[in-house]
Amino acid sequence: MEDTRQGDTRQEDTRQEPWAERHAPSLDDIEALAHAAFVDLPAAFRALCPGIVIHVDDFPDDDTLIEMDCASEFDLLGLFRGIGLAQSGDFTTGQMPNQIWLYRRPLLDYWAEHEETLGHLVTHVLVHEIGHHFGLSDVDMAGIEARSDG
């Protein structure tokens, strides 16, 4: 009996799927996304922390997990370290710039479980880490997110 089926098109079909040949976003991908998200935030908000340095690591280090009382390395999506409003007049020589850490694996895990884009999630974490440090309310931060291009 002759096989009249057409060739196996599964491999061909898979290549047409947008995620078939993509990898999870890298540290560099998340960093680029974070820088783009920061630039899209309202200028008045960005002015709270000029020269901020954005870092991306896979996970928080052990000291940070202990300091933040995290039960799991997936509990922390981001962390702001720097000078807030209360200390802003106390500039000292050799002071580190304001910095924010984003944690790739917890971000990707959260993203996979929720119905939002990765860009929106990164913007949200940036706004909330910076905003809480500078004493903004959740209502203020929601307005900032709404006015961003992201």
N, C-alpha and C positions, 0 to 999 in steps of 0.2 A: 504494500500500500504506500502510495506516495504522500509525503507530508506537504499539504497545500497551505499550511499556515505561513503567514508572512514572517519575516525575520523578527527576532526578539528586539523590540524597540524600547525596552525599559532603560537601557543605558542612554539611548538618545533622548528619551523623555526626561530623565534625571538631569541631564545637562541643561535643559530648558528651565528647570526650576531655579528661581533666583538664589536660593541658599545652597544649592547642591555643591558648589565649589568654593564656598566662602568659609573663612575661619572666624572664630570668635575675635572680637576686637582686641588688639594688642594694647600694651601699656602706652605705646606711642599714639595709637588711634584714640584712646580715651583722653590722653593729654591734649591732642589736637582738638577734639570735641570740646573739652573744657575751656581751652583758650578761645575758641570760636564762641562758645556760650557766654563767656565773661565779656567779650567785646560787644555782644548783643544786648547786654544789660543796660538799663538807663544810666546815663553819665553821672547823675547825682549819687547813685548807689556805688558805682565803680570808684567814685572819689573818696569813699570811706577808707579804701585801702589801696592807694596808688602804689604801683610797683610790686603788687602781690606776686609771690612765686607759687606756681601750681606744680605739685608733685603727684605722681601716680605710682603706686606700688600695688602688688597683687593683694597683699593683706597688711593690716596694721602689725607693728612689731609687738613682741610680748609685753614690753614696758607700757606701751599705749593701751593694750587690752586690759592690763591690770589697773592702770590709772583711770580708765573710763568705765571700769567695773563691767566689762563685757563677759558674757557667759560663753561666747563663741567668737571665732575670728570672722564670722559672717555678720556679726551684730553692728558693725560700724561701717557706714558707707563713705564717710568723709570726716575730716577734722580740721578745724581752723586753729592755727597757733599764731599769736601775735599780740599786738598792743590794741586794746579796745578803747572805748571812749573814756573810761575812768583813768586810764594810764596814758592817754595820748599826749599830755603835756610833759610827761616824764621821760623825754628822749635822753638816752645815754649813748656815749660813743661806743661803737662796736655792737650796737643793738642789731639783732637779726631782723630782716624784713618780715612783714606779715606773710604767712605761708598757709596754704591749704593743701591737705593731702586727700586724694581720692583713692579709694581701694577698689581695684578692678574686679576681683572675683566676687566680693559682696555686691557690687553694683550689677554685675552680670546675672548673679543669682536672683536679685530682687527684680531686675528687668524681665527675666524669664517667667517670673511668677505673677506679673502684673500687666495690665493693659495700658501701657504707655510707651512712648518711644524712648530710646536710649538718650537721645538729645534732651528730651524733656526731663528725664531723671537726673542727668548730669547738671542741667540748669537748676533744678529744684535743690539738689544737694549744695551747689555753690551758694545759692541765695540763702538757704537756711543756715549753713555753717557761718557765712559772713554776717548775715543779719542777726542771728542770735548773739554773736560775739559783740555786736554793736548795739544791742538792746532793742532791736526792732520787734514789733509784735507779729504774730502769724498773719494778721490782717494786712499789715504793711507789706510783708513778704509776698503774700498772694498777689497784691497789686503790682509789685515789682516784677514777679513772674509773668503776669498778664501783659505788662508793657514791654517785655523782652521780645525779640524777634524769634526766639527759639521755641 
